């Protein structure tokens, strides 16, 4: 197995190979653990920058976590912060806090329950699929955004995104707001107790099947 010259962050876990595991020229270096191979080379060498070879246990995470090029599974944590430029994948995590995403960072979250809010300011990409947020979901001034199948106690705000953004199948106690986005916004099948406001988006949002107490501006026909 070979991993060479990747630039987005790479996690290599629990693979078995008859040959070698070689990692080189990756920025940042891979996180490698619990793999079985004939040899571990370069960044994946045991004890090297890649985080170890066969038999090296993954880090034990608790409390507040800086998710810097990590994949985090179904564990209980407090607040998760994705530093500027980092990548973070959450699968089934339960957070007694919030998710905070920094500039040019990437968040991929699936089946995550958050007692607080999800906030991204200037993130390169945010994709959240399923489960809940006890506060608001606020995605602002970044690249792409996808919020699907969430139960949101507060508001959903998608503002000033440069790349395509979408929200579908969300249940929102508060309001949905999409303002000044430039990459296109798709809003499908969202239900909210509050209002649905869309303005200053170029192009105008598309979508259907949304229900709200009040629809305003570009959201009127959605």
Residue pairs with C-beta under 8 A, 6 or more apart in sequence:
1 12
1 15
1 17
1 19
1 20
1 21
1 22
1 37
2 22
2 23
3 10
3 12
3 22
3 23
3 24
3 26
3 30
3 44
4 22
4 23
4 24
4 25
4 26
5 24
5 25
5 26
6 26
6 27
6 30
7 26
7 27
8 87
8 106
9 28
9 69
9 86
9 87
9 106
10 23
10 26
10 30
10 31
10 69
11 30
11 31
11 32
11 69
11 70
11 71
11 89
12 21
12 23
12 30
12 31
12 32
12 33
12 35
12 44
12 50
13 31
13 32
13 33
13 34
13 35
13 58
13 71
14 33
14 34
14 35
15 21
15 35
15 36
15 37
16 35
16 36
16 37
17 35
17 36
17 37
17 38
18 38
19 37
19 38
20 37
20 38
20 39
20 40
20 41
21 32
21 35
21 37
21 39
21 40
21 41
21 44
21 53
22 41
22 42
22 44
23 29
23 30
23 32
23 41
23 42
23 43
23 44
23 50
24 41
24 42
24 43
26 43
26 50
28 68
28 69
29 43
29 48
29 49
29 50
29 51
30 43
30 44
30 50
30 51
31 50
31 51
31 69
31 70
32 40
32 43
32 44
32 50
32 51
32 52
32 53
32 56
33 51
33 52
33 56
33 57
33 58
34 54
34 55
34 56
34 57
34 58
35 44
35 53
35 54
36 54
37 53
37 54
40 46
40 48
40 53
40 54
42 48
42 50
43 49
43 50
44 50
44 53
45 53
46 52
46 53
46 54
46 56
61 72
61 75
61 77
62 75
62 77
63 77
63 78
64 77
64 78
64 79
64 80
64 81
64 97
65 72
65 77
65 78
65 79
65 80
65 81
66 81
66 83
67 80
67 81
67 82
67 83
67 86
67 88
67 90
68 82
68 83
68 86
68 88
69 86
69 87
69 88
70 88
70 89
71 89
71 91
72 80
72 88
72 89
72 90
72 91
72 93
73 91
73 92
73 93
74 91
74 92
74 93
74 94
75 93
75 94
76 93
76 94
76 95
76 96
77 93
77 94
77 95
77 96
77 97
78 95
78 96
78 97
79 95
79 97
79 98
79 99
79 100
79 116
80 88
80 90
80 93
80 95
80 97
80 98
80 99
80 100
81 99
81 100
81 102
82 88
82 99
82 100
82 101
82 102
82 105
82 106
82 107
82 123
83 102
83 105
84 102
84 103
84 104
84 105
85 102
85 103
85 104
85 105
86 102
86 105
86 106
87 105
87 106
87 107
87 108
88 101
88 105
88 106
88 107
88 108
89 108
89 109
90 99
90 107
90 108
90 109
90 110
90 112
91 110
91 111
91 112
92 110
92 111
92 112
93 109
93 112
93 113
94 112
94 113
95 112
95 113
95 114
95 115
95 116
96 115
97 114
97 115
97 116
98 114
98 116
98 117
98 118
98 119
98 135
99 107
99 109
99 112
99 114
99 116
99 117
99 118
99 119
100 119
100 120
101 107
101 118
101 119
101 120
101 121
101 123
101 126
102 121
102 122
102 123
103 121
103 122
103 123
104 122
104 123
104 124
105 120
105 123
105 124
106 123
106 124
106 125
106 126
107 120
107 123
107 125
107 126
107 127
107 128
108 125
108 127
109 118
109 127
109 128
109 129
110 128
110 129
110 130
111 129
111 130
111 131
112 128
112 130
112 131
113 131
113 132
114 131
114 132
114 133
114 134
114 135
115 134
115 135
116 133
116 134
116 135
117 133
117 134
117 135
117 136
117 137
117 138
117 154
118 126
118 128
118 133
118 135
118 136
118 137
118 138
118 139
119 136
119 138
120 126
120 138
120 139
120 140
120 142
120 145
121 140
121 141
121 142
122 140
122 141
122 142
123 139
123 142
123 143
124 142
124 143
124 144
125 142
125 143
125 144
125 145
125 163
126 139
126 142
126 144
126 145
126 146
126 147
127 144
127 145
127 146
128 137
128 146
128 147
128 148
128 150
129 146
129 148
129 149
130 148
130 149
130 150
131 149
131 150
131 151
132 150
132 151
132 152
132 153
133 150
133 151
133 152
133 153
133 154
134 153
134 154
135 153
135 154
136 152
136 153
136 154
136 155
136 156
136 157
136 174
137 147
137 150
137 152
137 154
137 155
137 156
137 157
138 155
138 157
138 159
139 145
139 147
139 157
139 158
139 159
139 161
139 165
140 157
140 158
140 159
140 160
140 161
141 159
141 160
141 161
142 161
142 162
143 161
143 162
143 163
143 183
144 161
144 163
144 164
144 165
144 183
145 158
145 161
145 163
145 165
145 166
146 165
146 166
146 167
147 156
147 158
147 166
147 167
147 170
148 166
148 167
148 168
148 169
148 170
149 168
149 169
149 170
150 156
150 170
150 171
151 170
151 171
152 170
152 171
152 172
152 173
152 174
153 173
153 174
154 173
154 174
155 172
155 174
155 175
155 176
155 177
155 194
156 167
156 170
156 172
156 174
156 175
156 176
156 177
156 190
156 192
157 176
157 177
157 178
157 179
158 165
158 167
158 177
158 178
158 179
158 181
158 185
159 177
159 178
159 179
159 180
159 181
160 179
160 180
160 181
160 182
161 181
161 182
161 183
161 185
162 182
162 183
163 183
164 183
164 184
164 185
164 186
165 178
165 181
165 183
165 184
165 185
165 186
166 185
166 186
166 187
166 188
167 176
167 178
167 185
167 186
167 187
167 188
167 190
168 186
168 187
168 188
168 189
168 190
168 207
169 188
169 189
169 190
170 176
170 190
170 191
170 192
171 190
171 191
171 192
172 190
172 191
172 192
172 193
172 194
173 192
173 193
173 194
174 192
174 193
174 194
175 192
175 194
175 195
175 196
175 197
176 187
176 190
176 192
176 194
176 195
176 196
176 197
176 210
176 212
176 219
177 197
177 198
178 185
178 187
178 197
178 198
178 201
178 205
178 218
178 219
179 197
179 198
179 199
179 200
179 201
180 199
180 200
180 201
181 201
181 202
181 205
182 201
182 202
184 203
184 205
184 206
185 198
185 201
185 205
185 206
185 207
186 205
186 206
186 207
187 196
187 198
187 205
187 206
187 207
187 210
187 219
187 222
188 207
188 208
188 209
188 210
189 208
189 209
189 210
190 196
190 210
190 211
191 210
191 211
191 212
192 210
192 211
192 212
192 213
193 213
194 212
194 213
194 214
195 212
195 213
195 214
195 215
195 216
196 210
196 212
196 214
196 215
196 216
196 219
196 222
197 215
197 216
197 217
197 219
198 204
198 205
198 216
198 217
198 218
198 219
198 222
199 216
199 217
199 218
201 218
204 218
205 218
205 219
205 222
206 222
207 222
208 222
210 219
210 222
212 219
215 222
